[in-house]
Amino acid sequence: MVRTSLLEACAAKARCVTVEIETAAQLLDFGKRIGDGPRSREQLEGAVAIHNLLQQQGVAYLADEVGMGKTYVTLGAIALFRH
């Protein structure tokens, strides 16, 4: 039995384009809007994770405590789809 990774299956369908953190950091500047620090990095990582999940699975859920930056993460994920 041959096991195919999700990324390989995605690439075979030629519809999924995942984004790396470094690439997203060049496209999105969370630090400029909310200040450099761990929070902006966490939101960048969240935007990349949500983008990649949506590309691979077609659905993703984003939930956390109030004030953790879900809006920035969501807008970041949407912005990644534009690039």
Summary of the structure (lengths in Angstrom):
residues: 83
radius of gyration: 14.0
end to end distance: 36.7
largest distance: 49.3
contacts: 201
relative contact order: 0.18
helix: 64%
strand: 0%
